Amino acid sequence: MAAVSKVFAARLAGLVVLGPDGESVGRVRDVVITIRLGRQQPRVIGLVVELLTHRRIFVPMLRVTAVEPSSVTLMTGNVSLRRFAQRTGEVLVLAQVLDSKVRVNDPDDPELGSQEVIVVDLGMELTRTRDWVVSRVAVRPHRGRLGRRGRLEVVDWQQVEGLTPSDLALPGQGVSALLMQFEGLRPADVANAMRELPEKRRLEVAIALDDERLADVVQELPDDDQVELLGQLESERAADVLEAMDPDDAADLLGELPDAEAESLLRLMDPEESEPVRRLLAHSPDTAGGLMTPEPVILNPATTVAEALARVRNADLTPAIASLVFVVRPPTATPTGRYLGCVHLQQLLREPPASLVGGILDKDLPQLRPHDPLTTVTRYFATYNLVCGPVVDDQRHLLGAVTVDDVLDHLLPEDWREHEGSIGE
C-alpha cells in the first residue's frame, strides 16, 4: 500500500508497527505532540508503541519511514525498549486531547463558533521538511437539533481555542475515546494503561467506569496506586467499588488504609458484602486466613457432577478457583457446616453426570489452618501440586480457599506490578 502524508491520529490507534524487514514490533497506542506558543501548529514528535510483551515504549517520528492505512513502518528495528514516560511539555493525543471541550473561531461558520464543541480527532500531515505537524482538528457539537448527534466538522488548528496545556489540565473532560481503547482488554492491561495516564485523566476514567469494571482494574494496580485512586473517589463510590471487588482483594486494600478510614468505608458497604471482608481483616495478611478468598466453589454432598461442572464453568471464576470444589454440610456459605472433602476438576470430568459429588470425595487431602504462615502455604502447594487449597478451622468449618495467585502476590516484590511490561522478554 502507498504511504500517506495526511492522517488522523485516532486512525493510527491499534495499527501494527513493522520493522524494516516486515516483522511485527507492536501496535500504536497513542501519538505524542508538543503544543507550541501562539497558534503554531503542534509538532508530532513520536508514537507510543505497545510491544508484544505489553511494554509501552516511545518511538520518535524520525524513525517512521511510512504511515500506511493498515500499518506503520520503521526505518530501523533499533529502538529504545525503555518504558515510555511522558515528559514535561509532551501531550498524548488519544489520552489527553480527544474529548476536550473547545471553541472554534471560524468566520465562515458563525453557528459553529457560537457553541462549545468536542474534539473528536486531530489531523496530522507530513511537511516538506519531513516533520509531522497537527494541522486540522475534527470537532463535533455536544448535540445537534432535536438532541441528535451534532455534525462532524474539520477546521484548521489556528481556529481552535482551548487546547493549551493549562486548558487540558482542567477537570470535566470526556473519556469516550479512552474507553473505546480499553474495550476487550483484560483488567491487568487496562490497569497498566491507566498507570501511564496523567493523574487527572486517570481519575476521569475511573469515574466513568462502572463499579464491576473498575473493581477488576483496581485489583490489578500496585498497592500504592490502589490507595491513591480509592482516596480520590467519593466515599460512597469507593464503598461501591470495594463491594464489587473480591473480598480478599478488598481486605488487602483496606488493610493499607488507616484504621479509622477503613472502618468508615466498611460501614458504608452493604453488611452482607462487608462481613466477609471483616473476617479476613481479623487475620494477619501473611497467613492462610489473610490470603484466602471466602467465596470458593462450595457444594453439598447431594449435588450432581453435572451441577458441579455447571458451577465451575462460571466465567467469573479464575482457573485456580475452578480447579477444586469443596463439599460441606449445610450451610454452604462460609464459615460453612462440617467440611467433608473436595473434588478435583479432573475427577468431575471423569464421572457420569448423574453421579453425586458426595460419592467421589478426596478426603485425604490435608487442609490449611487459618493461622498457617505464608511459608507453610507455599510448601503446601509445592508438596501436593495444587493451585487451590481449603482453609479449615479447628471445628472443621470451611473458612475459604487460598489460590496460588494469592501466594505469588505476596512472594513477589511489592513493586512487581510496576514491571509487568517486562513479562515474556
DRENFI-592321 format. One record per residue (C-alpha): residue number from 1; residue in three letters; x, z, y. Coordinates in pm, 1 decimal. Layout:
# DRENFI-592321
ATOM	k	r	px	pz	py
ATOM	NUM	ALA	X	Z	Y .
...
***
This chain:
# DRENFI-592321
ATOM	k	r	px	pz	py
ATOM	1	MET	0.0	0.0	0.0 .
ATOM	2	ALA	110.5	-67.6	355.0 .
ATOM	3	ALA	230.8	224.2	566.8 .
ATOM	4	VAL	13.1	318.8	862.1 .
ATOM	5	SER	119.4	404.1	1215.8 .
ATOM	6	LYS	-201.9	586.0	1306.2 .
ATOM	7	VAL	-375.7	853.8	1101.0 .
ATOM	8	PHE	-598.8	1156.5	1143.2 .
ATOM	9	ALA	-434.6	1482.5	1043.9 .
ATOM	10	ALA	-716.0	1606.4	820.3 .
ATOM	11	ARG	-685.9	1286.1	615.1 .
ATOM	12	LEU	-337.2	1396.4	515.2 .
ATOM	13	ALA	-457.7	1721.9	359.1 .
ATOM	14	GLY	-413.4	1706.4	-16.4 .
ATOM	15	LEU	-219.8	1378.5	-18.0 .
ATOM	16	VAL	57.8	1363.5	-275.1 .
ATOM	17	VAL	411.3	1374.1	-133.7 .
ATOM	18	LEU	654.9	1138.5	-309.4 .
ATOM	19	GLY	1031.8	1136.4	-316.6 .
ATOM	20	PRO	1231.7	815.0	-265.0 .
ATOM	21	ASP	1218.9	741.9	-638.4 .
ATOM	22	GLY	840.4	782.9	-652.3 .
ATOM	23	GLU	847.2	1127.0	-813.9 .
ATOM	24	SER	583.4	1376.9	-702.9 .
ATOM	25	VAL	719.9	1653.5	-481.4 .
ATOM	26	GLY	392.8	1829.4	-397.6 .
ATOM	27	ARG	90.9	1792.2	-168.3 .
ATOM	28	VAL	34.9	1808.5	205.8 .
ATOM	29	ARG	-137.4	2131.1	311.9 .
ATOM	30	ASP	-100.9	2119.3	691.7 .
ATOM	31	VAL	56.7	1944.6	988.5 .
ATOM	32	VAL	287.2	2127.7	1231.5 .
ATOM	33	ILE	281.3	2033.4	1600.7 .
ATOM	34	THR	419.0	2169.6	1925.4 .
ATOM	35	ILE	183.8	2177.2	2224.0 .
ATOM	36	ARG	376.1	2093.1	2540.9 .
ATOM	37	LEU	316.8	2183.6	2903.2 .
ATOM	38	GLY	62.4	1997.4	3110.2 .
ATOM	39	ARG	-121.3	1710.3	2946.2 .
ATOM	40	GLN	173.5	1575.3	2748.2 .
ATOM	41	GLN	85.5	1461.3	2400.1 .
ATOM	42	PRO	186.8	1719.4	2137.3 .
ATOM	43	ARG	475.1	1623.0	1915.3 .
ATOM	44	VAL	425.9	1626.0	1538.4 .
ATOM	45	ILE	734.9	1797.5	1403.3 .
ATOM	46	GLY	659.7	1820.2	1032.0 .
ATOM	47	LEU	435.1	1884.2	736.6 .
ATOM	48	VAL	361.9	2193.3	530.6 .
ATOM	49	VAL	401.8	2077.6	171.1 .
ATOM	50	GLU	291.8	2278.8	-129.4 .
ATOM	51	LEU	530.6	2227.2	-419.8 .
ATOM	52	LEU	419.4	2211.2	-780.5 .
ATOM	53	THR	524.9	2578.1	-805.3 .
ATOM	54	HIS	275.9	2666.5	-523.7 .
ATOM	55	ARG	556.2	2749.7	-280.7 .
ATOM	56	ARG	484.2	2607.7	65.3 .
ATOM	57	ILE	781.0	2453.1	246.6 .
ATOM	58	PHE	840.3	2272.8	575.0 .
ATOM	59	VAL	929.1	1901.1	567.6 .
ATOM	60	PRO	1039.0	1753.4	905.8 .
ATOM	61	MET	867.5	1431.3	1010.5 .
ATOM	62	LEU	1215.6	1279.3	1038.0 .
ATOM	63	ARG	1225.9	1295.1	657.4 .
ATOM	64	VAL	899.2	1099.2	627.1 .
ATOM	65	THR	958.2	730.4	573.5 .
ATOM	66	ALA	597.2	617.7	519.9 .
ATOM	67	VAL	243.8	751.3	555.2 .
ATOM	68	GLU	2.9	561.2	333.4 .
ATOM	69	PRO	-370.1	607.6	265.2 .
ATOM	70	SER	-301.1	778.6	-67.7 .
ATOM	71	SER	44.2	933.7	-27.9 .
ATOM	72	VAL	329.7	1039.1	198.0 .
ATOM	73	THR	677.3	915.5	104.2 .
ATOM	74	LEU	1001.7	1088.8	195.4 .
ATOM	75	MET	1323.9	904.1	263.4 .
ATOM	76	THR	1518.1	1169.2	68.3 .
ATOM	77	GLY	1445.4	1423.4	-201.4 .
ATOM	78	ASN	1689.1	1663.4	-38.3 .
ATOM	79	VAL	1457.2	1908.8	138.7 .
ATOM	80	SER	1487.1	2280.1	204.1 .
ATOM	81	LEU	1299.5	2488.0	-53.6 .
ATOM	82	ARG	1282.5	2787.0	177.5 .
ATOM	83	ARG	928.5	2918.9	210.2 .
ATOM	84	PHE	754.3	2792.0	524.8 .
ATOM	85	ALA	748.6	3043.2	808.3 .
ATOM	86	GLN	573.7	2948.8	1129.0 .
ATOM	87	ARG	799.2	2974.4	1433.8 .
ATOM	88	THR	712.4	3059.5	1793.1 .
ATOM	89	GLY	564.6	2755.6	1965.8 .
ATOM	90	GLU	455.0	2588.9	1642.7 .
ATOM	91	VAL	86.3	2524.1	1580.0 .
ATOM	92	LEU	-81.2	2441.2	1247.3 .
ATOM	93	VAL	-340.4	2167.6	1291.5 .
ATOM	94	LEU	-570.0	2244.8	999.4 .
ATOM	95	ALA	-528.8	2621.6	1012.6 .
ATOM	96	GLN	-535.4	2677.0	1389.0 .
ATOM	97	VAL	-668.6	2376.1	1578.0 .
ATOM	98	LEU	-965.0	2242.4	1382.2 .
ATOM	99	ASP	-1297.4	2412.9	1460.7 .
ATOM	100	SER	-1169.7	2515.3	1805.6 .
ATOM	101	LYS	-1414.0	2509.4	2097.7 .
ATOM	102	VAL	-1302.4	2277.9	2379.4 .
ATOM	103	ARG	-1434.9	2083.1	2676.0 .
ATOM	104	VAL	-1388.5	1714.3	2735.9 .
ATOM	105	ASN	-1326.9	1564.7	3078.7 .
ATOM	106	ASP	-1437.8	1205.1	3019.7 .
ATOM	107	PRO	-1560.4	1027.4	3332.8 .
ATOM	108	ASP	-1722.1	758.2	3117.6 .
ATOM	109	ASP	-1929.7	1013.9	2924.4 .
ATOM	110	PRO	-2052.9	1292.7	3155.0 .
ATOM	111	GLU	-2302.5	1412.0	2892.6 .
ATOM	112	LEU	-2019.2	1490.7	2653.2 .
ATOM	113	GLY	-1832.1	1675.2	2928.2 .
ATOM	114	SER	-2130.4	1892.9	3012.1 .
ATOM	115	GLN	-2117.6	2090.1	2687.9 .
ATOM	116	GLU	-1875.5	2278.9	2465.4 .
ATOM	117	VAL	-1764.9	2076.0	2165.1 .
ATOM	118	ILE	-1582.3	2146.6	1839.8 .
ATOM	119	VAL	-1252.7	1987.6	1737.3 .
ATOM	120	VAL	-1302.9	1801.7	1410.2 .
ATOM	121	ASP	-965.5	1629.2	1378.7 .
ATOM	122	LEU	-650.6	1520.5	1560.3 .
ATOM	123	GLY	-535.0	1159.0	1566.4 .
ATOM	124	MET	-160.5	1104.9	1519.1 .
ATOM	125	GLU	36.7	791.0	1590.7 .
ATOM	126	LEU	391.4	669.5	1548.6 .
ATOM	127	THR	567.0	577.2	1874.4 .
ATOM	128	ARG	832.0	313.9	1933.4 .
ATOM	129	THR	1094.4	589.3	1925.1 .
ATOM	130	ARG	980.5	675.0	1568.8 .
ATOM	131	ASP	831.8	1005.2	1681.5 .
ATOM	132	TRP	483.3	1107.1	1575.2 .
ATOM	133	VAL	258.1	1242.3	1852.3 .
ATOM	134	VAL	-102.5	1359.9	1879.9 .
ATOM	135	SER	-282.3	1100.9	2089.4 .
ATOM	136	ARG	-651.8	1140.8	2009.5 .
ATOM	137	VAL	-895.5	1423.8	1941.4 .
ATOM	138	ALA	-1212.2	1388.2	1735.1 .
ATOM	139	VAL	-1484.8	1621.6	1862.2 .
ATOM	140	ARG	-1846.5	1692.7	1784.9 .
ATOM	141	PRO	-2109.5	1884.7	1986.4 .
ATOM	142	HIS	-2242.4	2202.6	1828.8 .
ATOM	143	ARG	-2577.8	2039.5	1776.0 .
ATOM	144	GLY	-2743.4	1720.8	1877.2 .
ATOM	145	ARG	-3102.8	1671.5	1974.3 .
ATOM	146	LEU	-3366.8	1846.1	1764.0 .
ATOM	147	GLY	-3094.5	2061.9	1611.1 .
ATOM	148	ARG	-2933.9	1768.8	1430.8 .
ATOM	149	ARG	-2562.4	1737.1	1383.3 .
ATOM	150	GLY	-2405.1	1602.3	1703.1 .
ATOM	151	ARG	-2239.8	1262.8	1712.0 .
ATOM	152	LEU	-1866.5	1235.7	1648.9 .
ATOM	153	GLU	-1659.0	1124.3	1946.0 .
ATOM	154	VAL	-1289.3	1037.5	1965.6 .
ATOM	155	VAL	-1125.3	1096.4	2303.7 .
ATOM	156	ASP	-773.8	1089.9	2446.4 .
ATOM	157	TRP	-568.5	1408.6	2422.2 .
ATOM	158	GLN	-536.1	1421.0	2801.2 .
ATOM	159	GLN	-914.0	1450.8	2834.3 .
ATOM	160	VAL	-937.6	1771.7	2630.9 .
ATOM	161	GLU	-922.4	2119.1	2781.1 .
ATOM	162	GLY	-889.1	2433.9	2570.6 .
ATOM	163	LEU	-609.8	2360.8	2325.0 .
ATOM	164	THR	-329.8	2563.0	2477.6 .
ATOM	165	PRO	-163.5	2833.6	2264.3 .
ATOM	166	SER	-345.8	3100.3	2463.5 .
ATOM	167	ASP	-679.2	2926.2	2403.5 .
ATOM	168	LEU	-610.0	2905.5	2030.2 .
ATOM	169	ALA	-543.4	3280.4	2023.9 .
ATOM	170	LEU	-896.9	3363.1	2139.0 .
ATOM	171	PRO	-1133.5	3504.7	1873.0 .
ATOM	172	GLY	-1453.4	3343.8	1751.6 .
ATOM	173	GLN	-1311.8	3017.3	1615.2 .
ATOM	174	GLY	-1490.2	2849.6	1325.8 .
ATOM	175	VAL	-1332.1	2820.5	981.8 .
ATOM	176	SER	-1525.4	2542.5	808.0 .
ATOM	177	ALA	-1217.4	2318.9	778.2 .
ATOM	178	LEU	-1013.3	2601.6	625.6 .
ATOM	179	LEU	-1286.7	2696.5	380.6 .
ATOM	180	MET	-1304.8	2336.0	263.2 .
ATOM	181	GLN	-933.9	2355.0	177.7 .
ATOM	182	PHE	-995.4	2667.6	-29.8 .
ATOM	183	GLU	-1277.1	2518.9	-237.9 .
ATOM	184	GLY	-1184.0	2510.4	-604.9 .
ATOM	185	LEU	-867.9	2718.6	-558.7 .
ATOM	186	ARG	-802.1	3026.7	-767.5 .
ATOM	187	PRO	-825.2	3357.0	-578.3 .
ATOM	188	ALA	-448.8	3405.7	-611.3 .
ATOM	189	ASP	-385.2	3068.5	-445.4 .
ATOM	190	VAL	-631.1	3145.6	-164.5 .
ATOM	191	ALA	-460.2	3481.3	-111.8 .
ATOM	192	ASN	-122.6	3309.0	-96.6 .
ATOM	193	ALA	-251.7	3060.5	161.7 .
ATOM	194	MET	-420.4	3330.8	371.7 .
ATOM	195	ARG	-99.6	3531.9	390.9 .
ATOM	196	GLU	62.8	3239.6	572.3 .
ATOM	197	LEU	-210.8	3215.1	835.7 .
ATOM	198	PRO	-177.0	3380.7	1176.0 .
ATOM	199	GLU	-340.1	3724.1	1176.2 .
ATOM	200	LYS	-628.8	3610.8	1394.0 .
ATOM	201	ARG	-717.1	3322.0	1160.5 .
ATOM	202	ARG	-673.8	3537.1	851.3 .
ATOM	203	LEU	-937.1	3777.4	980.8 .
ATOM	204	GLU	-1175.7	3495.9	1075.9 .
ATOM	205	VAL	-1150.5	3351.7	725.7 .
ATOM	206	ALA	-1207.1	3695.0	570.6 .
ATOM	207	ILE	-1520.9	3748.0	779.4 .
ATOM	208	ALA	-1656.2	3405.6	676.0 .
ATOM	209	LEU	-1604.1	3451.0	301.2 .
ATOM	210	ASP	-1886.0	3608.6	103.3 .
ATOM	211	ASP	-1827.9	3954.2	-44.9 .
ATOM	212	GLU	-1757.3	3837.1	-400.5 .
ATOM	213	ARG	-1507.6	3569.9	-297.7 .
ATOM	214	LEU	-1334.4	3798.6	-50.5 .
ATOM	215	ALA	-1311.6	4075.7	-310.3 .
ATOM	216	ASP	-1145.0	3837.2	-557.4 .
ATOM	217	VAL	-896.4	3728.5	-289.8 .
ATOM	218	VAL	-819.3	4082.0	-166.8 .
ATOM	219	GLN	-732.7	4186.2	-522.6 .
ATOM	220	GLU	-455.9	3924.0	-522.0 .
ATOM	221	LEU	-294.3	4034.8	-194.8 .
ATOM	222	PRO	4.6	4271.3	-173.1 .
ATOM	223	ASP	-92.3	4634.8	-119.1 .
ATOM	224	ASP	6.4	4641.5	249.4 .
ATOM	225	ASP	-194.5	4326.4	322.0 .
ATOM	226	GLN	-496.9	4469.9	140.4 .
ATOM	227	VAL	-488.6	4783.3	353.6 .
ATOM	228	GLU	-438.0	4586.9	674.9 .
ATOM	229	LEU	-721.0	4342.8	606.6 .
ATOM	230	LEU	-964.1	4614.1	496.9 .
ATOM	231	GLY	-887.2	4808.7	813.4 .
ATOM	232	GLN	-975.9	4508.3	1029.8 .
ATOM	233	LEU	-1324.7	4476.4	879.6 .
ATOM	234	GLU	-1621.5	4677.9	996.9 .
ATOM	235	SER	-1670.0	4986.3	779.0 .
ATOM	236	GLU	-1997.5	4862.3	624.7 .
ATOM	237	ARG	-1840.8	4527.2	535.7 .
ATOM	238	ALA	-1531.9	4697.7	394.6 .
ATOM	239	ALA	-1755.1	4909.7	171.6 .
ATOM	240	ASP	-1942.8	4597.6	53.6 .
ATOM	241	VAL	-1614.0	4431.4	-39.9 .
ATOM	242	LEU	-1499.8	4741.5	-227.9 .
ATOM	243	GLU	-1827.0	4736.9	-422.9 .
ATOM	244	ALA	-1759.3	4375.1	-523.2 .
ATOM	245	MET	-1404.0	4449.7	-638.3 .
ATOM	246	ASP	-1317.5	4557.3	-990.4 .
ATOM	247	PRO	-1336.2	4939.0	-993.0 .
ATOM	248	ASP	-969.1	4979.2	-1087.4 .
ATOM	249	ASP	-858.0	4749.5	-803.9 .
ATOM	250	ALA	-1089.3	4928.0	-559.0 .
ATOM	251	ALA	-942.4	5260.8	-668.0 .
ATOM	252	ASP	-587.4	5131.7	-622.5 .
ATOM	253	LEU	-672.0	5013.6	-270.5 .
ATOM	254	LEU	-846.4	5336.0	-172.6 .
ATOM	255	GLY	-550.7	5527.5	-310.1 .
ATOM	256	GLU	-335.1	5363.5	-42.6 .
ATOM	257	LEU	-558.2	5495.5	237.9 .
ATOM	258	PRO	-561.9	5841.1	397.1 .
ATOM	259	ASP	-796.5	6073.8	206.3 .
ATOM	260	ALA	-1046.3	6103.0	492.2 .
ATOM	261	GLU	-1070.2	5724.8	536.8 .
ATOM	262	ALA	-1106.5	5667.4	162.9 .
ATOM	263	GLU	-1381.2	5928.1	137.1 .
ATOM	264	SER	-1566.2	5772.3	430.3 .
ATOM	265	LEU	-1569.3	5433.4	258.6 .
ATOM	266	LEU	-1674.2	5584.4	-73.7 .
ATOM	267	ARG	-1975.3	5742.7	96.4 .
ATOM	268	LEU	-2077.0	5404.7	239.9 .
ATOM	269	MET	-2067.1	5245.3	-105.8 .
ATOM	270	ASP	-2365.8	5241.6	-338.3 .
ATOM	271	PRO	-2342.3	5557.0	-553.7 .
ATOM	272	GLU	-2357.2	5353.1	-874.4 .
ATOM	273	GLU	-2058.0	5149.7	-755.8 .
ATOM	274	SER	-1858.7	5440.3	-614.8 .
ATOM	275	GLU	-1896.1	5672.9	-914.8 .
ATOM	276	PRO	-1657.3	5481.7	-1149.9 .
ATOM	277	VAL	-1411.8	5444.8	-862.3 .
ATOM	278	ARG	-1416.7	5821.0	-802.0 .
ATOM	279	ARG	-1348.5	5881.5	-1172.0 .
ATOM	280	LEU	-1045.4	5652.9	-1157.8 .
ATOM	281	LEU	-914.7	5823.3	-844.8 .
ATOM	282	ALA	-913.3	6152.6	-1034.5 .
ATOM	283	HIS	-625.7	6019.6	-1247.8 .
ATOM	284	SER	-267.7	5959.0	-1145.2 .
ATOM	285	PRO	-219.5	5585.3	-1073.9 .
ATOM	286	ASP	70.2	5562.6	-1322.6 .
ATOM	287	THR	-129.9	5687.3	-1621.1 .
ATOM	288	ALA	-366.0	5512.5	-1860.4 .
ATOM	289	GLY	-659.1	5676.6	-1678.0 .
ATOM	290	GLY	-540.4	5540.2	-1343.9 .
ATOM	291	LEU	-463.3	5193.0	-1483.4 .
ATOM	292	MET	-782.7	5138.6	-1682.3 .
ATOM	293	THR	-1094.5	4946.5	-1595.3 .
ATOM	294	PRO	-1417.2	5137.2	-1668.0 .
ATOM	295	GLU	-1603.3	4811.4	-1741.2 .
ATOM	296	PRO	-1468.9	4658.1	-2064.8 .
ATOM	297	VAL	-1699.7	4488.4	-2316.8 .
ATOM	298	ILE	-1888.1	4774.7	-2483.5 .
ATOM	299	LEU	-2142.0	4727.1	-2765.1 .
ATOM	300	ASN	-2344.7	4941.8	-3000.4 .
ATOM	301	PRO	-2288.6	4903.3	-3377.3 .
ATOM	302	ALA	-2619.3	4717.2	-3428.0 .
ATOM	303	THR	-2503.6	4425.0	-3210.2 .
ATOM	304	THR	-2465.7	4095.4	-3395.8 .
ATOM	305	VAL	-2149.9	3885.2	-3391.6 .
ATOM	306	ALA	-2344.1	3610.4	-3210.5 .
ATOM	307	GLU	-2440.7	3854.7	-2934.5 .
ATOM	308	ALA	-2083.4	3982.0	-2910.8 .
ATOM	309	LEU	-1947.6	3628.9	-2872.2 .
ATOM	310	ALA	-2203.7	3559.5	-2602.5 .
ATOM	311	ARG	-2079.0	3864.5	-2412.4 .
ATOM	312	VAL	-1712.1	3762.7	-2424.6 .
ATOM	313	ARG	-1797.8	3409.7	-2310.8 .
ATOM	314	ASN	-1879.6	3552.2	-1967.8 .
ATOM	315	ALA	-1665.0	3353.6	-1724.0 .
ATOM	316	ASP	-1619.0	3662.7	-1505.9 .
ATOM	317	LEU	-1417.9	3836.8	-1779.1 .
ATOM	318	THR	-1041.8	3797.0	-1781.3 .
ATOM	319	PRO	-889.7	3666.5	-2107.4 .
ATOM	320	ALA	-732.5	4008.4	-2164.2 .
ATOM	321	ILE	-1062.6	4199.0	-2133.8 .
ATOM	322	ALA	-1240.8	3939.8	-2350.7 .
ATOM	323	SER	-984.7	3979.1	-2630.8 .
ATOM	324	LEU	-1134.2	4305.8	-2755.7 .
ATOM	325	VAL	-1484.2	4453.8	-2774.2 .
ATOM	326	PHE	-1540.5	4825.2	-2813.1 .
ATOM	327	VAL	-1814.6	4972.8	-3029.2 .
ATOM	328	VAL	-1966.1	5311.4	-2942.7 .
ATOM	329	ARG	-2270.8	5528.4	-2994.3 .
ATOM	330	PRO	-2512.6	5523.5	-2700.6 .
ATOM	331	PRO	-2479.8	5543.9	-2409.4 .
ATOM	332	THR	-2270.2	5230.2	-2371.5 .
ATOM	333	ALA	-2176.8	5291.4	-2007.3 .
ATOM	334	THR	-1850.2	5478.3	-1955.2 .
ATOM	335	PRO	-1797.5	5756.8	-2033.2 .
ATOM	336	THR	-1976.9	5646.3	-2349.4 .
ATOM	337	GLY	-2108.1	5814.9	-2656.8 .
ATOM	338	ARG	-1874.2	5860.7	-2954.0 .
ATOM	339	TYR	-1613.0	5585.6	-2983.0 .
ATOM	340	LEU	-1636.1	5417.3	-3326.9 .
ATOM	341	GLY	-1372.3	5143.3	-3311.9 .
ATOM	342	CYS	-1304.0	4795.5	-3180.7 .
ATOM	343	VAL	-1339.4	4434.5	-3290.0 .
ATOM	344	HIS	-1079.6	4170.3	-3205.0 .
ATOM	345	LEU	-1198.4	3835.4	-3071.9 .
ATOM	346	GLN	-1031.8	3651.6	-3361.3 .
ATOM	347	GLN	-1226.6	3866.3	-3607.5 .
ATOM	348	LEU	-1552.8	3778.6	-3432.7 .
ATOM	349	LEU	-1471.0	3409.7	-3469.8 .
ATOM	350	ARG	-1424.8	3450.3	-3847.7 .
ATOM	351	GLU	-1752.6	3631.2	-3920.2 .
ATOM	352	PRO	-2104.6	3491.1	-3973.5 .
ATOM	353	PRO	-2310.1	3504.6	-3651.2 .
ATOM	354	ALA	-2572.7	3735.3	-3804.0 .
ATOM	355	SER	-2320.3	3999.4	-3911.7 .
ATOM	356	LEU	-2321.8	4331.9	-3729.2 .
ATOM	357	VAL	-2014.1	4443.2	-3536.1 .
ATOM	358	GLY	-2055.2	4791.7	-3682.7 .
ATOM	359	GLY	-1953.1	4649.8	-4021.0 .
ATOM	360	ILE	-1628.4	4482.9	-3910.4 .
ATOM	361	LEU	-1470.6	4757.5	-3703.0 .
ATOM	362	ASP	-1099.8	4814.4	-3666.8 .
ATOM	363	LYS	-1099.6	5192.7	-3697.3 .
ATOM	364	ASP	-725.9	5230.0	-3743.6 .
ATOM	365	LEU	-603.8	5108.9	-3404.8 .
ATOM	366	PRO	-470.7	5412.7	-3213.8 .
ATOM	367	GLN	-622.7	5488.1	-2874.8 .
ATOM	368	LEU	-463.5	5573.3	-2544.0 .
ATOM	369	ARG	-535.0	5904.0	-2374.1 .
ATOM	370	PRO	-613.2	5911.3	-2000.1 .
ATOM	371	HIS	-304.6	6123.8	-1925.2 .
ATOM	372	ASP	-61.5	5891.9	-2110.8 .
ATOM	373	PRO	214.2	5778.5	-1870.2 .
ATOM	374	LEU	299.1	5416.6	-1793.3 .
ATOM	375	THR	594.5	5418.6	-2034.6 .
ATOM	376	THR	363.9	5520.5	-2321.3 .
ATOM	377	VAL	112.3	5249.9	-2230.2 .
ATOM	378	THR	389.0	4988.4	-2220.2 .
ATOM	379	ARG	519.2	5088.8	-2564.6 .
ATOM	380	TYR	161.8	5085.3	-2695.6 .
ATOM	381	PHE	113.0	4718.9	-2604.1 .
ATOM	382	ALA	453.9	4621.9	-2738.4 .
ATOM	383	THR	402.3	4812.3	-3065.8 .
ATOM	384	TYR	58.6	4673.3	-3150.1 .
ATOM	385	ASN	94.6	4326.3	-2992.1 .
ATOM	386	LEU	-214.3	4376.1	-2776.8 .
ATOM	387	VAL	-325.2	4264.0	-2431.8 .
ATOM	388	CYS	-604.2	4523.7	-2409.1 .
ATOM	389	GLY	-637.9	4879.6	-2538.4 .
ATOM	390	PRO	-903.0	5156.3	-2537.2 .
ATOM	391	VAL	-870.9	5479.1	-2337.1 .
ATOM	392	VAL	-1049.3	5765.6	-2512.9 .
ATOM	393	ASP	-1076.8	6135.1	-2416.4 .
ATOM	394	ASP	-1044.5	6438.5	-2644.0 .
ATOM	395	GLN	-1417.4	6430.3	-2723.4 .
ATOM	396	ARG	-1381.4	6063.7	-2835.5 .
ATOM	397	HIS	-1573.8	5924.0	-2540.9 .
ATOM	398	LEU	-1456.3	5578.6	-2436.9 .
ATOM	399	LEU	-1349.4	5601.8	-2070.4 .
ATOM	400	GLY	-1231.4	5244.4	-2022.4 .
ATOM	401	ALA	-963.5	4997.4	-2123.1 .
ATOM	402	VAL	-616.9	4911.5	-1999.2 .
ATOM	403	THR	-512.2	4545.5	-1988.8 .
ATOM	404	VAL	-162.7	4404.7	-1989.0 .
ATOM	405	ASP	-203.5	4261.2	-1637.7 .
ATOM	406	ASP	-268.3	4614.0	-1506.0 .
ATOM	407	VAL	55.5	4726.8	-1669.4 .
ATOM	408	LEU	254.3	4433.9	-1528.0 .
ATOM	409	ASP	123.6	4508.0	-1177.8 .
ATOM	410	HIS	291.8	4848.8	-1198.7 .
ATOM	411	LEU	608.9	4734.0	-1375.6 .
ATOM	412	LEU	691.6	4453.8	-1130.7 .
ATOM	413	PRO	849.8	4529.0	-790.8 .
ATOM	414	GLU	598.8	4633.4	-524.5 .
ATOM	415	ASP	653.7	4308.6	-330.6 .
ATOM	416	TRP	624.0	4074.0	-628.5 .
ATOM	417	ARG	316.4	3901.1	-487.2 .
ATOM	418	GLU	514.8	3801.2	-180.7 .
ATOM	419	HIS	742.4	3593.8	-403.1 .
ATOM	420	GLU	465.0	3431.8	-603.6 .
ATOM	421	GLY	566.8	3085.4	-487.0 .
ATOM	422	SER	881.0	3101.3	-699.9 .
ATOM	423	ILE	683.2	3109.3	-1027.3 .
ATOM	424	GLY	791.9	2823.6	-1251.0 .
ATOM	425	GLU	1113.0	2745.0	-1061.0 .
***
